[in-house]
Amino acid sequence: MSFIANIPFSTENSTLSLEQCLNQQSVNTNTDLPIGFTLNEQALALKKADKSSSIELVVFQETTLSELLALQTYALISIKTLKVINTRNQQTSCRFSVSCDDYNQARKAVAQFSLNHGIEAALLKNVPTLNEPGLLVMDMDSTTIEIECIDEIAKLAGVGEQVSIVTERAMLGELDFAQSLHERVATLKNASEEILQEVAKNMPLMAGLENLINELKKHDWRIAIASGGFTYFADHLKTELKLDAAFANTLEIVDGALTGKVLGDVVDAQVKADSLKILTEKYQINPQQTVAMGDGANDLVMMAAASFGIAFHAKPIVLAQADSSINHQGLDCLLHWLA
C-alpha cells in the first residue's frame, strides 16, 4: 500500500459503509490488500499490514464503521488487517484478521451481536475453502426448505397443533428425538398418502438454496441432505436439486394410508453425523473440507463431526454451540463464510 490514511471518527464518517470508506480512500482492492486496519472511537487508521492471525472476522461491505466498532467492542476483539474482499453471488464481503483473548467467547458474542442488530457477521478460524472440493450436508426441515414437513402433514390430517408442539420441543432439545418422532408419526395413523403428495408438491425452498448449490457445484463440492424427516420429501428434493445423497426416515404406507409407524432405525442425531462420515469416505473428501448446517438440537452431533458447523436461523441451543451462524440472510451466505 502506497499511503497511510487516518480518518477521524466523526459523526459523519461513522455512518459510512465499509464500501464507501474504502472508495473514498481510493483503496485498490486488487493491489493494496492486505492493509492494516485499526478502528477505535477516535479514528480509523489504514496503514501497511502487519502479520495476519488465523482468526478472521467476515462482514458485508454494507456494514457501517459505527456498526463495526460496536461489534469489535461487544465481542472484545481487535481488528488488525483487512485481508481480502470477496464478491460472491452478487454480494461483497470484507475479511479481516483479528485478535482476541478468548476465541470461543468472542465467536459467541459475534453471533449474538449479529442476531441482535440485524447484520450478518462471523468470527472464523481455519474454515474450508470454496475453491477446493468439499462436502456440505444439510438438515432438511427449516433448513433446505422453509417448513417442517411433519407439521404440514399433521395439519392436513387434522392433528396439526398436537404435533407442532412436540416438534418445537424436540428441536429445542427438550425431548428425545426418536421418542418424539414415534409419538408424532403415531398421530398420523390412517392418514391418506395423498397428503404426502400434497405437501411434496408445495415445499417452499429456503432462500439462497439453489444459488448455494449451483455455486458449490462449480467448485466440485458434494451436497447432501441428512434429515430426521422423511424419505418421501428428502428423495423428492434429491431428484429436483440433483443432490448427491439423502438420508431420512421411511414412513410405512399400506394400501395408500400411513400406518403410524416408521420403518427401520430412526435417523437421529448420531445417524446424521454418521452420514457425513460415510459421504466423506465415499467421495474421498478432505475432512477439513466438510460442512454441516442445521437449525435444531438434533443437528448438533452432525455439526460437531464436520470441520465447520453452521447454525442456520437456529434455536438458541444450536447457536451457542455452532462454529458459526447465518441469522438473517439465505443459505448462500455460507459462500462468504468459506475461505
FENCORLIN-V452531 format. One record per residue. N is the residue number from 0. BURIAL is 1 if it has 16 or more other ideal C-beta (glycine too) atoms within 10 Angstrom, else 0. D_FIRST is the distance of its C-alpha to the first C-alpha in Angstrom with 1 decimal. Layout:
# FENCORLIN-V452531
{{N:BURIAL:D_FIRST} {N:BURIAL:D_FIRST}}
This chain:
# FENCORLIN-V452531
{{0:1:0.0} {1:0:3.8} {2:0:5.8} {3:0:7.9} {4:1:10.5} {5:0:14.0} {6:1:16.2} {7:0:19.9} {8:1:21.7} {9:0:24.4} {10:0:27.0} {11:0:25.5} {12:1:22.0} {13:1:23.4} {14:0:24.9} {15:1:21.7} {16:1:20.9} {17:1:17.6} {18:0:17.6} {19:0:18.4} {20:1:15.9} {21:1:12.9} {22:0:14.5} {23:0:15.2} {24:0:11.6} {25:0:10.9} {26:1:8.5} {27:0:8.8} {28:1:10.2} {29:0:10.8} {30:0:7.6} {31:1:4.8} {32:1:7.3} {33:1:8.2} {34:1:6.9} {35:1:9.4} {36:1:12.0} {37:0:15.0} {38:1:17.8} {39:0:21.1} {40:0:23.9} {41:0:22.5} {42:0:18.9} {43:1:15.8} {44:0:12.9} {45:1:9.3} {46:0:7.4} {47:0:6.1} {48:1:8.4} {49:0:11.9} {50:0:14.4} {51:0:15.5} {52:1:19.2} {53:0:21.6} {54:1:22.4} {55:1:20.7} {56:1:21.3} {57:1:21.4} {58:1:22.1} {59:1:22.3} {60:1:20.1} {61:0:23.2} {62:1:23.1} {63:1:22.8} {64:1:21.0} {65:0:24.5} {66:1:25.4} {67:1:22.4} {68:1:23.2} {69:0:26.9} {70:1:26.2} {71:1:24.2} {72:0:27.1} {73:0:29.8} {74:1:28.7} {75:0:27.8} {76:1:24.3} {77:0:21.1} {78:1:17.9} {79:1:15.1} {80:1:12.4} {81:1:11.9} {82:1:12.4} {83:1:13.8} {84:1:15.2} {85:1:18.6} {86:0:21.0} {87:1:24.4} {88:1:27.8} {89:0:26.8} {90:1:24.8} {91:1:21.1} {92:1:20.1} {93:1:17.2} {94:1:17.2} {95:1:16.2} {96:1:16.8} {97:1:19.3} {98:0:21.9} {99:1:25.6} {100:0:28.8} {101:0:31.0} {102:1:29.4} {103:0:32.7} {104:0:33.3} {105:1:29.7} {106:1:30.0} {107:1:33.3} {108:1:32.0} {109:1:29.2} {110:1:31.9} {111:1:34.2} {112:1:31.7} {113:1:31.0} {114:1:34.8} {115:0:35.5} {116:0:32.9} {117:0:33.0} {118:1:29.5} {119:1:28.4} {120:1:26.3} {121:1:26.4} {122:1:25.6} {123:1:25.6} {124:0:25.7} {125:0:26.1} {126:1:27.2} {127:1:28.4} {128:0:26.2} {129:1:27.0} {130:0:26.7} {131:0:29.3} {132:1:33.0} {133:1:34.1} {134:1:37.0} {135:1:37.2} {136:1:40.5} {137:1:41.2} {138:1:44.1} {139:1:46.1} {140:1:47.6} {141:1:45.3} {142:1:42.3} {143:1:42.6} {144:1:45.3} {145:0:45.7} {146:1:49.2} {147:1:51.2} {148:1:53.7} {149:1:56.4} {150:1:56.4} {151:1:56.7} {152:1:59.6} {153:1:61.2} {154:0:61.1} {155:1:62.9} {156:1:65.3} {157:0:66.1} {158:1:64.7} {159:1:61.2} {160:0:61.1} {161:0:62.6} {162:1:60.1} {163:1:56.9} {164:0:57.6} {165:1:57.8} {166:1:54.7} {167:0:52.7} {168:0:54.0} {169:1:53.3} {170:1:49.6} {171:0:49.3} {172:1:50.7} {173:0:53.9} {174:1:56.1} {175:0:56.4} {176:1:55.0} {177:1:57.7} {178:0:60.4} {179:1:58.9} {180:1:58.6} {181:0:62.2} {182:0:63.2} {183:1:61.4} {184:1:62.6} {185:0:66.1} {186:1:66.2} {187:1:65.6} {188:0:68.8} {189:0:70.7} {190:1:67.8} {191:0:67.7} {192:0:65.3} {193:0:64.8} {194:1:62.7} {195:1:60.2} {196:0:60.1} {197:0:59.5} {198:1:56.6} {199:1:55.0} {200:0:55.2} {201:0:53.4} {202:1:50.5} {203:0:47.5} {204:1:44.3} {205:1:41.5} {206:0:38.7} {207:1:35.9} {208:1:38.2} {209:0:38.5} {210:1:34.8} {211:1:34.0} {212:1:36.7} {213:0:35.7} {214:1:32.0} {215:1:32.9} {216:0:35.5} {217:0:33.0} {218:0:31.5} {219:0:34.9} {220:1:35.4} {221:1:38.9} {222:1:40.0} {223:1:43.1} {224:1:45.0} {225:1:46.7} {226:1:48.9} {227:1:51.7} {228:1:52.9} {229:1:55.0} {230:1:55.0} {231:1:56.5} {232:1:53.2} {233:1:50.7} {234:1:52.3} {235:1:52.2} {236:1:48.4} {237:1:48.0} {238:0:49.8} {239:0:48.2} {240:1:44.6} {241:0:45.2} {242:1:44.1} {243:1:44.7} {244:1:47.0} {245:1:48.6} {246:1:50.4} {247:1:52.7} {248:1:56.2} {249:0:59.2} {250:1:61.7} {251:0:65.3} {252:1:66.9} {253:0:70.6} {254:0:72.5} {255:0:69.7} {256:1:69.3} {257:1:67.1} {258:1:69.0} {259:1:66.9} {260:0:65.7} {261:1:62.6} {262:0:63.2} {263:0:62.0} {264:0:59.6} {265:1:57.4} {266:1:53.7} {267:1:52.5} {268:1:49.3} {269:0:50.0} {270:1:50.8} {271:1:47.5} {272:1:45.7} {273:1:47.9} {274:1:47.1} {275:1:43.4} {276:0:44.4} {277:1:46.9} {278:1:44.3} {279:1:41.7} {280:0:44.3} {281:0:45.7} {282:1:42.5} {283:0:41.1} {284:1:37.9} {285:0:35.7} {286:0:36.6} {287:0:32.9} {288:1:32.6} {289:1:35.4} {290:1:35.1} {291:1:38.0} {292:1:38.2} {293:1:41.0} {294:1:42.3} {295:1:45.4} {296:1:46.6} {297:1:48.0} {298:1:44.5} {299:1:43.3} {300:1:44.7} {301:1:43.1} {302:1:39.7} {303:0:40.0} {304:1:41.0} {305:1:37.8} {306:1:34.5} {307:1:33.1} {308:1:35.6} {309:1:34.9} {310:1:37.1} {311:1:37.5} {312:1:39.0} {313:1:40.8} {314:1:43.5} {315:0:42.5} {316:1:43.7} {317:1:41.3} {318:1:38.3} {319:0:38.8} {320:1:38.8} {321:1:36.4} {322:1:33.1} {323:1:31.6} {324:1:33.0} {325:1:33.0} {326:1:34.8} {327:0:34.6} {328:1:33.3} {329:1:35.0} {330:1:34.9} {331:1:32.1} {332:1:29.7} {333:1:29.9} {334:1:27.7} {335:1:24.7} {336:1:25.8} {337:1:25.9} {338:1:22.9}}
